[in-house]
Amino acid sequence: MAPGLEGVIGADGDALVRQFGAPRLDIKEEDARKLQWSGTACILDVYLYPPQAGGRPTATYVDARRGDGREVDRAACVAALRQRP
């Protein structure tokens, strides 16, 4: 796991909403789910899949980009969008 993605990778949808607020997009396709958050710094896509043994889908992959499509550091995007308590 890349540094800075702790608490995101392995988290379920409820935990992600607690961290980032309501997602801008929530797309379900068969057993997969994509949640998206955006801010001035970046757009964050988090992909959730159910474990092979069954159970709640959890985040297995994170993608981040700028509004113009250029790549941005995923951990920096997570930090920029994470809500402060």
mmCIF file as gemmi writes it, N, C-alpha and C atoms, coordinates in Angstrom:
data_model
loop_
_atom_site.group_PDB
_atom_site.id
_atom_site.type_symbol
_atom_site.label_atom_id
_atom_site.label_alt_id
_atom_site.label_comp_id
_atom_site.label_asym_id
_atom_site.label_entity_id
_atom_site.label_seq_id
_atom_site.pdbx_PDB_ins_code
_atom_site.Cartn_x
_atom_site.Cartn_y
_atom_site.Cartn_z
_atom_site.occupancy
_atom_site.B_iso_or_equiv
_atom_site.pdbx_formal_charge
_atom_site.auth_seq_id
_atom_site.auth_asym_id
_atom_site.pdbx_PDB_model_num
ATOM 1 N N . MET Axp A 1 ? 0.85 -1.181 0 1 0 ? 1 A 1
ATOM 2 C CA . MET Axp A 1 ? 0 0 0 1 0 ? 1 A 1
ATOM 3 C C . MET Axp A 1 ? 0.89 1.237 0 1 0 ? 1 A 1
ATOM 4 N N . ALA Axp A 2 ? 0.533 2.178 -0.814 1 0 ? 2 A 1
ATOM 5 C CA . ALA Axp A 2 ? 1.302 3.417 -0.905 1 0 ? 2 A 1
ATOM 6 C C . ALA Axp A 2 ? 1.118 4.26 0.36 1 0 ? 2 A 1
ATOM 7 N N . PRO Axp A 3 ? 2.185 4.901 0.837 1 0 ? 3 A 1
ATOM 8 C CA . PRO Axp A 3 ? 2.066 5.784 1.993 1 0 ? 3 A 1
ATOM 9 C C . PRO Axp A 3 ? 1.026 6.876 1.728 1 0 ? 3 A 1
ATOM 10 N N . GLY Axp A 4 ? 0.227 7.176 2.739 1 0 ? 4 A 1
ATOM 11 C CA . GLY Axp A 4 ? -0.802 8.202 2.621 1 0 ? 4 A 1
ATOM 12 C C . GLY Axp A 4 ? -2.157 7.656 2.237 1 0 ? 4 A 1
ATOM 13 N N . LEU Axp A 5 ? -2.218 6.371 1.886 1 0 ? 5 A 1
ATOM 14 C CA . LEU Axp A 5 ? -3.508 5.773 1.53 1 0 ? 5 A 1
ATOM 15 C C . LEU Axp A 5 ? -4.072 4.91 2.654 1 0 ? 5 A 1
ATOM 16 N N . GLU Axp A 6 ? -3.372 4.879 3.788 1 0 ? 6 A 1
ATOM 17 C CA . GLU Axp A 6 ? -3.878 4.16 4.944 1 0 ? 6 A 1
ATOM 18 C C . GLU Axp A 6 ? -5.228 4.752 5.333 1 0 ? 6 A 1
ATOM 19 N N . GLY Axp A 7 ? -6.138 3.926 5.715 1 0 ? 7 A 1
ATOM 20 C CA . GLY Axp A 7 ? -7.468 4.402 6.082 1 0 ? 7 A 1
ATOM 21 C C . GLY Axp A 7 ? -8.39 4.53 4.888 1 0 ? 7 A 1
ATOM 22 N N . VAL Axp A 8 ? -7.84 4.463 3.684 1 0 ? 8 A 1
ATOM 23 C CA . VAL Axp A 8 ? -8.665 4.482 2.47 1 0 ? 8 A 1
ATOM 24 C C . VAL Axp A 8 ? -8.717 3.07 1.898 1 0 ? 8 A 1
ATOM 25 N N . ILE Axp A 9 ? -7.558 2.522 1.542 1 0 ? 9 A 1
ATOM 26 C CA . ILE Axp A 9 ? -7.516 1.146 1.052 1 0 ? 9 A 1
ATOM 27 C C . ILE Axp A 9 ? -7.965 0.224 2.187 1 0 ? 9 A 1
ATOM 28 N N . GLY Axp A 10 ? -8.951 -0.6 1.908 1 0 ? 10 A 1
ATOM 29 C CA . GLY Axp A 10 ? -9.5 -1.498 2.92 1 0 ? 10 A 1
ATOM 30 C C . GLY Axp A 10 ? -10.725 -0.958 3.626 1 0 ? 10 A 1
ATOM 31 N N . ALA Axp A 11 ? -11.034 0.318 3.426 1 0 ? 11 A 1
ATOM 32 C CA . ALA Axp A 11 ? -12.207 0.925 4.074 1 0 ? 11 A 1
ATOM 33 C C . ALA Axp A 11 ? -13.474 0.596 3.289 1 0 ? 11 A 1
ATOM 34 N N . ASP Axp A 12 ? -14.598 0.498 3.988 1 0 ? 12 A 1
ATOM 35 C CA . ASP Axp A 12 ? -15.87 0.31 3.295 1 0 ? 12 A 1
ATOM 36 C C . ASP Axp A 12 ? -16.475 1.675 2.961 1 0 ? 12 A 1
ATOM 37 N N . GLY Axp A 13 ? -17.583 1.672 2.258 1 0 ? 13 A 1
ATOM 38 C CA . GLY Axp A 13 ? -18.201 2.92 1.823 1 0 ? 13 A 1
ATOM 39 C C . GLY Axp A 13 ? -18.568 3.847 2.959 1 0 ? 13 A 1
ATOM 40 N N . ASP Axp A 14 ? -19.079 3.303 4.05 1 0 ? 14 A 1
ATOM 41 C CA . ASP Axp A 14 ? -19.458 4.141 5.192 1 0 ? 14 A 1
ATOM 42 C C . ASP Axp A 14 ? -18.248 4.852 5.784 1 0 ? 14 A 1
ATOM 43 N N . ALA Axp A 15 ? -17.139 4.129 5.913 1 0 ? 15 A 1
ATOM 44 C CA . ALA Axp A 15 ? -15.92 4.734 6.458 1 0 ? 15 A 1
ATOM 45 C C . ALA Axp A 15 ? -15.399 5.829 5.533 1 0 ? 15 A 1
ATOM 46 N N . LEU Axp A 16 ? -15.504 5.614 4.224 1 0 ? 16 A 1
ATOM 47 C CA . LEU Axp A 16 ? -15.053 6.63 3.27 1 0 ? 16 A 1
ATOM 48 C C . LEU Axp A 16 ? -15.912 7.889 3.347 1 0 ? 16 A 1
ATOM 49 N N . VAL Axp A 17 ? -17.225 7.721 3.512 1 0 ? 17 A 1
ATOM 50 C CA . VAL Axp A 17 ? -18.109 8.886 3.651 1 0 ? 17 A 1
ATOM 51 C C . VAL Axp A 17 ? -17.778 9.657 4.92 1 0 ? 17 A 1
ATOM 52 N N . ARG Axp A 18 ? -17.436 8.958 5.983 1 0 ? 18 A 1
ATOM 53 C CA . ARG Axp A 18 ? -17.044 9.655 7.222 1 0 ? 18 A 1
ATOM 54 C C . ARG Axp A 18 ? -15.759 10.461 7.01 1 0 ? 18 A 1
ATOM 55 N N . GLN Axp A 19 ? -14.856 9.968 6.158 1 0 ? 19 A 1
ATOM 56 C CA . GLN Axp A 19 ? -13.595 10.664 5.917 1 0 ? 19 A 1
ATOM 57 C C . GLN Axp A 19 ? -13.727 11.833 4.951 1 0 ? 19 A 1
ATOM 58 N N . PHE Axp A 20 ? -14.536 11.643 3.891 1 0 ? 20 A 1
ATOM 59 C CA . PHE Axp A 20 ? -14.568 12.613 2.796 1 0 ? 20 A 1
ATOM 60 C C . PHE Axp A 20 ? -15.91 13.31 2.607 1 0 ? 20 A 1
ATOM 61 N N . GLY Axp A 21 ? -16.94 12.904 3.343 1 0 ? 21 A 1
ATOM 62 C CA . GLY Axp A 21 ? -18.27 13.464 3.139 1 0 ? 21 A 1
ATOM 63 C C . GLY Axp A 21 ? -18.992 12.712 2.03 1 0 ? 21 A 1
ATOM 64 N N . ALA Axp A 22 ? -20.147 13.237 1.656 1 0 ? 22 A 1
ATOM 65 C CA . ALA Axp A 22 ? -20.943 12.588 0.615 1 0 ? 22 A 1
ATOM 66 C C . ALA Axp A 22 ? -20.194 12.622 -0.721 1 0 ? 22 A 1
ATOM 67 N N . PRO Axp A 23 ? -20.148 11.495 -1.426 1 0 ? 23 A 1
ATOM 68 C CA . PRO Axp A 23 ? -19.431 11.482 -2.703 1 0 ? 23 A 1
ATOM 69 C C . PRO Axp A 23 ? -20.199 12.252 -3.775 1 0 ? 23 A 1
ATOM 70 N N . ARG Axp A 24 ? -19.453 12.779 -4.725 1 0 ? 24 A 1
ATOM 71 C CA . ARG Axp A 24 ? -20.047 13.458 -5.872 1 0 ? 24 A 1
ATOM 72 C C . ARG Axp A 24 ? -20.722 12.447 -6.793 1 0 ? 24 A 1
ATOM 73 N N . LEU Axp A 25 ? -20.097 11.294 -6.939 1 0 ? 25 A 1
ATOM 74 C CA . LEU Axp A 25 ? -20.649 10.197 -7.732 1 0 ? 25 A 1
ATOM 75 C C . LEU Axp A 25 ? -20.624 8.922 -6.909 1 0 ? 25 A 1
ATOM 76 N N . ASP Axp A 26 ? -21.638 8.089 -7.092 1 0 ? 26 A 1
ATOM 77 C CA . ASP Axp A 26 ? -21.709 6.771 -6.466 1 0 ? 26 A 1
ATOM 78 C C . ASP Axp A 26 ? -22.264 5.836 -7.531 1 0 ? 26 A 1
ATOM 79 N N . ILE Axp A 27 ? -21.373 5.106 -8.194 1 0 ? 27 A 1
ATOM 80 C CA . ILE Axp A 27 ? -21.753 4.275 -9.328 1 0 ? 27 A 1
ATOM 81 C C . ILE Axp A 27 ? -21.595 2.807 -8.949 1 0 ? 27 A 1
ATOM 82 N N . LYS Axp A 28 ? -22.663 2.031 -9.137 1 0 ? 28 A 1
ATOM 83 C CA . LYS Axp A 28 ? -22.61 0.596 -8.862 1 0 ? 28 A 1
ATOM 84 C C . LYS Axp A 28 ? -22.739 -0.148 -10.179 1 0 ? 28 A 1
ATOM 85 N N . GLU Axp A 29 ? -21.865 -1.139 -10.358 1 0 ? 29 A 1
ATOM 86 C CA . GLU Axp A 29 ? -21.88 -1.958 -11.558 1 0 ? 29 A 1
ATOM 87 C C . GLU Axp A 29 ? -21.611 -3.391 -11.137 1 0 ? 29 A 1
ATOM 88 N N . GLU Axp A 30 ? -22.63 -4.218 -11.219 1 0 ? 30 A 1
ATOM 89 C CA . GLU Axp A 30 ? -22.578 -5.587 -10.707 1 0 ? 30 A 1
ATOM 90 C C . GLU Axp A 30 ? -22.131 -5.551 -9.259 1 0 ? 30 A 1
ATOM 91 N N . ASP Axp A 31 ? -21.002 -6.182 -8.917 1 0 ? 31 A 1
ATOM 92 C CA . ASP Axp A 31 ? -20.591 -6.179 -7.513 1 0 ? 31 A 1
ATOM 93 C C . ASP Axp A 31 ? -19.558 -5.098 -7.203 1 0 ? 31 A 1
ATOM 94 N N . ALA Axp A 32 ? -19.189 -4.293 -8.184 1 0 ? 32 A 1
ATOM 95 C CA . ALA Axp A 32 ? -18.218 -3.218 -7.983 1 0 ? 32 A 1
ATOM 96 C C . ALA Axp A 32 ? -18.921 -1.896 -7.691 1 0 ? 32 A 1
ATOM 97 N N . ARG Axp A 33 ? -18.2 -1 -7.041 1 0 ? 33 A 1
ATOM 98 C CA . ARG Axp A 33 ? -18.733 0.33 -6.73 1 0 ? 33 A 1
ATOM 99 C C . ARG Axp A 33 ? -17.61 1.35 -6.876 1 0 ? 33 A 1
ATOM 100 N N . LYS Axp A 34 ? -17.936 2.484 -7.481 1 0 ? 34 A 1
ATOM 101 C CA . LYS Axp A 34 ? -16.965 3.582 -7.616 1 0 ? 34 A 1
ATOM 102 C C . LYS Axp A 34 ? -17.542 4.801 -6.909 1 0 ? 34 A 1
ATOM 103 N N . LEU Axp A 35 ? -16.762 5.351 -5.992 1 0 ? 35 A 1
ATOM 104 C CA . LEU Axp A 35 ? -17.129 6.586 -5.309 1 0 ? 35 A 1
ATOM 105 C C . LEU Axp A 35 ? -16.166 7.668 -5.773 1 0 ? 35 A 1
ATOM 106 N N . GLN Axp A 36 ? -16.684 8.875 -5.983 1 0 ? 36 A 1
ATOM 107 C CA . GLN Axp A 36 ? -15.84 9.97 -6.454 1 0 ? 36 A 1
ATOM 108 C C . GLN Axp A 36 ? -16.083 11.217 -5.618 1 0 ? 36 A 1
ATOM 109 N N . TRP Axp A 37 ? -14.968 11.851 -5.242 1 0 ? 37 A 1
ATOM 110 C CA . TRP Axp A 37 ? -14.994 13.141 -4.556 1 0 ? 37 A 1
ATOM 111 C C . TRP Axp A 37 ? -14.169 14.119 -5.366 1 0 ? 37 A 1
ATOM 112 N N . SER Axp A 38 ? -14.52 15.386 -5.295 1 0 ? 38 A 1
ATOM 113 C CA . SER Axp A 38 ? -13.728 16.378 -6.017 1 0 ? 38 A 1
ATOM 114 C C . SER Axp A 38 ? -13.62 17.654 -5.205 1 0 ? 38 A 1
ATOM 115 N N . GLY Axp A 39 ? -12.549 18.37 -5.451 1 0 ? 39 A 1
ATOM 116 C CA . GLY Axp A 39 ? -12.295 19.646 -4.82 1 0 ? 39 A 1
ATOM 117 C C . GLY Axp A 39 ? -11.415 20.463 -5.743 1 0 ? 39 A 1
ATOM 118 N N . THR Axp A 40 ? -10.966 21.595 -5.282 1 0 ? 40 A 1
ATOM 119 C CA . THR Axp A 40 ? -10.136 22.44 -6.13 1 0 ? 40 A 1
ATOM 120 C C . THR Axp A 40 ? -8.787 21.788 -6.43 1 0 ? 40 A 1
ATOM 121 N N . ALA Axp A 41 ? -8.295 20.942 -5.521 1 0 ? 41 A 1
ATOM 122 C CA . ALA Axp A 41 ? -6.978 20.323 -5.699 1 0 ? 41 A 1
ATOM 123 C C . ALA Axp A 41 ? -7.006 19.134 -6.65 1 0 ? 41 A 1
ATOM 124 N N . CYS Axp A 42 ? -8.113 18.377 -6.652 1 0 ? 42 A 1
ATOM 125 C CA . CYS Axp A 42 ? -8.091 17.126 -7.41 1 0 ? 42 A 1
ATOM 126 C C . CYS Axp A 42 ? -9.465 16.449 -7.436 1 0 ? 42 A 1
ATOM 127 N N . ILE Axp A 43 ? -9.5 15.374 -8.192 1 0 ? 43 A 1
ATOM 128 C CA . ILE Axp A 43 ? -10.646 14.469 -8.255 1 0 ? 43 A 1
ATOM 129 C C . ILE Axp A 43 ? -10.139 13.114 -7.786 1 0 ? 43 A 1
ATOM 130 N N . LEU Axp A 44 ? -10.864 12.512 -6.858 1 0 ? 44 A 1
ATOM 131 C CA . LEU Axp A 44 ? -10.465 11.236 -6.271 1 0 ? 44 A 1
ATOM 132 C C . LEU Axp A 44 ? -11.511 10.182 -6.595 1 0 ? 44 A 1
ATOM 133 N N . ASP Axp A 45 ? -11.073 9.085 -7.211 1 0 ? 45 A 1
ATOM 134 C CA . ASP Axp A 45 ? -11.937 7.938 -7.483 1 0 ? 45 A 1
ATOM 135 C C . ASP Axp A 45 ? -11.482 6.789 -6.603 1 0 ? 45 A 1
ATOM 136 N N . VAL Axp A 46 ? -12.426 6.181 -5.883 1 0 ? 46 A 1
ATOM 137 C CA . VAL Axp A 46 ? -12.122 5.034 -5.035 1 0 ? 46 A 1
ATOM 138 C C . VAL Axp A 46 ? -12.995 3.875 -5.512 1 0 ? 46 A 1
ATOM 139 N N . TYR Axp A 47 ? -12.349 2.742 -5.771 1 0 ? 47 A 1
ATOM 140 C CA . TYR Axp A 47 ? -13.036 1.563 -6.294 1 0 ? 47 A 1
ATOM 141 C C . TYR Axp A 47 ? -13.156 0.514 -5.203 1 0 ? 47 A 1
ATOM 142 N N . LEU Axp A 48 ? -14.38 0.05 -4.989 1 0 ? 48 A 1
ATOM 143 C CA . LEU Axp A 48 ? -14.659 -0.926 -3.944 1 0 ? 48 A 1
ATOM 144 C C . LEU Axp A 48 ? -15.136 -2.226 -4.571 1 0 ? 48 A 1
ATOM 145 N N . TYR Axp A 49 ? -14.623 -3.322 -4.026 1 0 ? 49 A 1
ATOM 146 C CA . TYR Axp A 49 ? -15.02 -4.657 -4.478 1 0 ? 49 A 1
ATOM 147 C C . TYR Axp A 49 ? -15.236 -5.529 -3.249 1 0 ? 49 A 1
ATOM 148 N N . PRO Axp A 50 ? -16.158 -6.493 -3.339 1 0 ? 50 A 1
ATOM 149 C CA . PRO Axp A 50 ? -16.36 -7.39 -2.196 1 0 ? 50 A 1
ATOM 150 C C . PRO Axp A 50 ? -15.176 -8.35 -2.062 1 0 ? 50 A 1
ATOM 151 N N . PRO Axp A 51 ? -14.847 -8.723 -0.83 1 0 ? 51 A 1
ATOM 152 C CA . PRO Axp A 51 ? -13.788 -9.718 -0.641 1 0 ? 51 A 1
ATOM 153 C C . PRO Axp A 51 ? -14.2 -11.041 -1.283 1 0 ? 51 A 1
ATOM 154 N N . GLN Axp A 52 ? -13.223 -11.852 -1.664 1 0 ? 52 A 1
ATOM 155 C CA . GLN Axp A 52 ? -13.543 -13.128 -2.303 1 0 ? 52 A 1
ATOM 156 C C . GLN Axp A 52 ? -14.376 -14.023 -1.405 1 0 ? 52 A 1
ATOM 157 N N . ALA Axp A 53 ? -14.196 -13.91 -0.108 1 0 ? 53 A 1
ATOM 158 C CA . ALA Axp A 53 ? -14.955 -14.732 0.831 1 0 ? 53 A 1
ATOM 159 C C . ALA Axp A 53 ? -16.349 -14.161 1.078 1 0 ? 53 A 1
ATOM 160 N N . GLY Axp A 54 ? -16.694 -13.061 0.436 1 0 ? 54 A 1
ATOM 161 C CA . GLY Axp A 54 ? -17.978 -12.408 0.656 1 0 ? 54 A 1
ATOM 162 C C . GLY Axp A 54 ? -17.838 -11.31 1.694 1 0 ? 54 A 1
ATOM 163 N N . GLY Axp A 55 ? -18.917 -10.61 1.912 1 0 ? 55 A 1
ATOM 164 C CA . GLY Axp A 55 ? -18.905 -9.525 2.884 1 0 ? 55 A 1
ATOM 165 C C . GLY Axp A 55 ? -19.033 -8.177 2.212 1 0 ? 55 A 1
ATOM 166 N N . ARG Axp A 56 ? -18.851 -7.132 2.983 1 0 ? 56 A 1
ATOM 167 C CA . ARG Axp A 56 ? -18.998 -5.764 2.489 1 0 ? 56 A 1
ATOM 168 C C . ARG Axp A 56 ? -17.875 -5.404 1.534 1 0 ? 56 A 1
ATOM 169 N N . PRO Axp A 57 ? -18.213 -4.712 0.443 1 0 ? 57 A 1
ATOM 170 C CA . PRO Axp A 57 ? -17.161 -4.24 -0.462 1 0 ? 57 A 1
ATOM 171 C C . PRO Axp A 57 ? -16.231 -3.262 0.253 1 0 ? 57 A 1
ATOM 172 N N . THR Axp A 58 ? -14.952 -3.358 -0.061 1 0 ? 58 A 1
ATOM 173 C CA . THR Axp A 58 ? -13.958 -2.455 0.511 1 0 ? 58 A 1
ATOM 174 C C . THR Axp A 58 ? -13.115 -1.854 -0.603 1 0 ? 58 A 1
ATOM 175 N N . ALA Axp A 59 ? -12.503 -0.726 -0.302 1 0 ? 59 A 1
ATOM 176 C CA . ALA Axp A 59 ? -11.675 -0.024 -1.285 1 0 ? 59 A 1
ATOM 177 C C . ALA Axp A 59 ? -10.427 -0.839 -1.582 1 0 ? 59 A 1
ATOM 178 N N . THR Axp A 60 ? -10.21 -1.084 -2.867 1 0 ? 60 A 1
ATOM 179 C CA . THR Axp A 60 ? -9.026 -1.833 -3.272 1 0 ? 60 A 1
ATOM 180 C C . THR Axp A 60 ? -8.111 -1.007 -4.168 1 0 ? 60 A 1
ATOM 181 N N . TYR Axp A 61 ? -8.617 0.097 -4.728 1 0 ? 61 A 1
ATOM 182 C CA . TYR Axp A 61 ? -7.803 0.902 -5.634 1 0 ? 61 A 1
ATOM 183 C C . TYR Axp A 61 ? -8.246 2.358 -5.552 1 0 ? 61 A 1
ATOM 184 N N . VAL Axp A 62 ? -7.293 3.268 -5.681 1 0 ? 62 A 1
ATOM 185 C CA . VAL Axp A 62 ? -7.545 4.708 -5.631 1 0 ? 62 A 1
ATOM 186 C C . VAL Axp A 62 ? -6.874 5.343 -6.847 1 0 ? 62 A 1
ATOM 187 N N . ASP Axp A 63 ? -7.591 6.25 -7.499 1 0 ? 63 A 1
ATOM 188 C CA . ASP Axp A 63 ? -7.038 6.992 -8.625 1 0 ? 63 A 1
ATOM 189 C C . ASP Axp A 63 ? -7.264 8.473 -8.355 1 0 ? 63 A 1
ATOM 190 N N . ALA Axp A 64 ? -6.314 9.315 -8.747 1 0 ? 64 A 1
ATOM 191 C CA . ALA Axp A 64 ? -6.435 10.757 -8.532 1 0 ? 64 A 1
ATOM 192 C C . ALA Axp A 64 ? -5.953 11.499 -9.768 1 0 ? 64 A 1
ATOM 193 N N . ARG Axp A 65 ? -6.615 12.613 -10.045 1 0 ? 65 A 1
ATOM 194 C CA . ARG Axp A 65 ? -6.24 13.435 -11.196 1 0 ? 65 A 1
ATOM 195 C C . ARG Axp A 65 ? -6.699 14.859 -10.963 1 0 ? 65 A 1
ATOM 196 N N . ARG Axp A 66 ? -6.174 15.751 -11.775 1 0 ? 66 A 1
ATOM 197 C CA . ARG Axp A 66 ? -6.627 17.141 -11.764 1 0 ? 66 A 1
ATOM 198 C C . ARG Axp A 66 ? -7.87 17.251 -12.64 1 0 ? 66 A 1
ATOM 199 N N . GLY Axp A 67 ? -8.535 18.359 -12.583 1 0 ? 67 A 1
ATOM 200 C CA . GLY Axp A 67 ? -9.72 18.574 -13.399 1 0 ? 67 A 1
ATOM 201 C C . GLY Axp A 67 ? -9.458 18.485 -14.888 1 0 ? 67 A 1
ATOM 202 N N . ASP Axp A 68 ? -8.221 18.773 -15.302 1 0 ? 68 A 1
ATOM 203 C CA . ASP Axp A 68 ? -7.879 18.701 -16.724 1 0 ? 68 A 1
ATOM 204 C C . ASP Axp A 68 ? -7.374 17.317 -17.13 1 0 ? 68 A 1
ATOM 205 N N . GLY Axp A 69 ? -7.408 16.351 -16.204 1 0 ? 69 A 1
ATOM 206 C CA . GLY Axp A 69 ? -7.019 14.988 -16.513 1 0 ? 69 A 1
ATOM 207 C C . GLY Axp A 69 ? -5.583 14.63 -16.173 1 0 ? 69 A 1
ATOM 208 N N . ARG Axp A 70 ? -4.746 15.62 -15.848 1 0 ? 70 A 1
ATOM 209 C CA . ARG Axp A 70 ? -3.359 15.32 -15.498 1 0 ? 70 A 1
ATOM 210 C C . ARG Axp A 70 ? -3.304 14.564 -14.169 1 0 ? 70 A 1
ATOM 211 N N . GLU Axp A 71 ? -2.342 13.646 -14.085 1 0 ? 71 A 1
ATOM 212 C CA . GLU Axp A 71 ? -2.18 12.878 -12.856 1 0 ? 71 A 1
ATOM 213 C C . GLU Axp A 71 ? -1.78 13.773 -11.694 1 0 ? 71 A 1
ATOM 214 N N . VAL Axp A 72 ? -2.173 13.358 -10.514 1 0 ? 72 A 1
ATOM 215 C CA . VAL Axp A 72 ? -1.775 14.035 -9.282 1 0 ? 72 A 1
ATOM 216 C C . VAL Axp A 72 ? -1.459 12.934 -8.266 1 0 ? 72 A 1
ATOM 217 N N . ASP Axp A 73 ? -0.591 13.208 -7.34 1 0 ? 73 A 1
ATOM 218 C CA . ASP Axp A 73 ? -0.224 12.228 -6.32 1 0 ? 73 A 1
ATOM 219 C C . ASP Axp A 73 ? -1.468 11.807 -5.542 1 0 ? 73 A 1
ATOM 220 N N . ARG Axp A 74 ? -1.687 10.495 -5.461 1 0 ? 74 A 1
ATOM 221 C CA . ARG Axp A 74 ? -2.904 9.986 -4.803 1 0 ? 74 A 1
ATOM 222 C C . ARG Axp A 74 ? -2.951 10.351 -3.33 1 0 ? 74 A 1
ATOM 223 N N . ALA Axp A 75 ? -1.847 10.212 -2.631 1 0 ? 75 A 1
ATOM 224 C CA . ALA Axp A 75 ? -1.831 10.532 -1.199 1 0 ? 75 A 1
ATOM 225 C C . ALA Axp A 75 ? -2.076 12.014 -0.966 1 0 ? 75 A 1
ATOM 226 N N . ALA Axp A 76 ? -1.53 12.872 -1.824 1 0 ? 76 A 1
ATOM 227 C CA . ALA Axp A 76 ? -1.755 14.313 -1.689 1 0 ? 76 A 1
ATOM 228 C C . ALA Axp A 76 ? -3.222 14.645 -1.926 1 0 ? 76 A 1
ATOM 229 N N . CYS Axp A 77 ? -3.84 13.973 -2.869 1 0 ? 77 A 1
ATOM 230 C CA . CYS Axp A 77 ? -5.262 14.201 -3.136 1 0 ? 77 A 1
ATOM 231 C C . CYS Axp A 77 ? -6.114 13.744 -1.953 1 0 ? 77 A 1
ATOM 232 N N . VAL Axp A 78 ? -5.796 12.575 -1.414 1 0 ? 78 A 1
ATOM 233 C CA . VAL Axp A 78 ? -6.513 12.084 -0.224 1 0 ? 78 A 1
ATOM 234 C C . VAL Axp A 78 ? -6.401 13.107 0.904 1 0 ? 78 A 1
ATOM 235 N N . ALA Axp A 79 ? -5.202 13.598 1.165 1 0 ? 79 A 1
ATOM 236 C CA . ALA Axp A 79 ? -4.991 14.573 2.242 1 0 ? 79 A 1
ATOM 237 C C . ALA Axp A 79 ? -5.758 15.859 1.974 1 0 ? 79 A 1
ATOM 238 N N . ALA Axp A 80 ? -5.811 16.301 0.711 1 0 ? 80 A 1
ATOM 239 C CA . ALA Axp A 80 ? -6.49 17.546 0.377 1 0 ? 80 A 1
ATOM 240 C C . ALA Axp A 80 ? -8.009 17.435 0.532 1 0 ? 80 A 1
ATOM 241 N N . LEU Axp A 81 ? -8.55 16.261 0.272 1 0 ? 81 A 1
ATOM 242 C CA . LEU Axp A 81 ? -10.007 16.095 0.305 1 0 ? 81 A 1
ATOM 243 C C . LEU Axp A 81 ? -10.549 15.56 1.626 1 0 ? 81 A 1
ATOM 244 N N . ARG Axp A 82 ? -9.674 14.983 2.439 1 0 ? 82 A 1
ATOM 245 C CA . ARG Axp A 82 ? -10.127 14.399 3.712 1 0 ? 82 A 1
ATOM 246 C C . ARG Axp A 82 ? -10.684 15.519 4.594 1 0 ? 82 A 1
ATOM 247 N N . GLN Axp A 83 ? -11.869 15.268 5.143 1 0 ? 83 A 1
ATOM 248 C CA . GLN Axp A 83 ? -12.507 16.267 6.016 1 0 ? 83 A 1
ATOM 249 C C . GLN Axp A 83 ? -11.829 16.26 7.368 1 0 ? 83 A 1
ATOM 250 N N . ARG Axp A 84 ? -11.654 17.408 7.888 1 0 ? 84 A 1
ATOM 251 C CA . ARG Axp A 84 ? -11.057 17.543 9.227 1 0 ? 84 A 1
ATOM 252 C C . ARG Axp A 84 ? -12.181 17.464 10.267 1 0 ? 84 A 1
ATOM 253 N N . PRO Axp A 85 ? -11.906 16.767 11.383 1 0 ? 85 A 1
ATOM 254 C CA . PRO Axp A 85 ? -12.943 16.669 12.446 1 0 ? 85 A 1
ATOM 255 C C . PRO Axp A 85 ? -13.188 17.993 13.13 1 0 ? 85 A 1
